Amino acid sequence: MEREKLLGITTLLAYLSTIVAGTLSYLMAISIFFQKFLILLHLQRWNILKNLLAKIYFDIPVAPMFDVTSTIIFAFIMGLSISGLEIMEKGKLHITFFENFSKIITKLLHINYSVASCLYFFGTFMNMTYDGQIFATLSIFLKVFICVIILHILYTAGLFIFCGEAFRKKIHLSV
């Protein structure tokens, strides 16, 4: 009984921490980058109209089978169902099906995704270079990365100090 209670508390703290960190990230993003993003978006619209980007050779439109919410709900229900079937020691066919399906997807992603993502990113950066946007984009990436690192350090330090104060223990930093 104690394990389940501890697991529940840990899960609640993890979700709460995720919500707080996500809210802080959102507030940082809208306070620092929102104005610049709107200006950049406006300039990009005119730039795309003015300069046509490199032409693509072929396009394979693939519509998603499910939207994001339906996929998450489906995965959650299937995970609970499979766990329930394993506990009751039933549904060997279903469990074997999903295990094999998982192996197929893992193999496809392992082989194709690494090659396809490299080609995709190469093409994207080549297109940005062709259009002259590479330095603007990389400077934004750098600014966002620096802000994320600073926010991460501040959030972790804040949690560390909060927990130290909450449990009334002295914080000793050893180097």
Steps between C-alpha positions, in 0.01 A plus 500: 500500500788736578652446153177596323468815712860598428451431127187717498677787676798473264270500195307801631822692566632415152181624332491811716864572420428454129210746514702759693805466270281518190325811631834665577627414151186643343524822702868535408424442133220754474688761701832472315433362152138579411554851357807390306320192373208704363737739324702211356182323387382815323837544328510133398160527332624785282831326439329178388281694261796695370749217461373163396668222689682215335261277310442152634535206263216289635250510783333207675202626697422261785197586708505381861278202577394652833533844651723546803230477767347186353842336481583580862162372621533185287851429632386557859199267465707231326772524767248458779327216315822311435610546862163371617520202266850416624386513861205269425730281288266527201523647152829343393413566134443873562815532707707316237349720227599823675845368589563410134351832384736679738797311356397592143463870584830503691682338208346741247588801711851373567575445132302771322459782748869570546558524125177687426549753780855573384378564146209710626719721719761528225231614257350744749833664580594505132171675422556753779852564369366546147246752630754677724327420831760270653674755725174648626366153581819382668520819709144435622588138578800619700294754697232242577763245605665748736163594651411132547831428676459804729139410580599138564773603746272749677211251522721221634662736753154623603379145555816419694458802729124442539546136600783591737281761669195272501683224685707744711833347413813701442633506147872430480661529162817301469736547210 
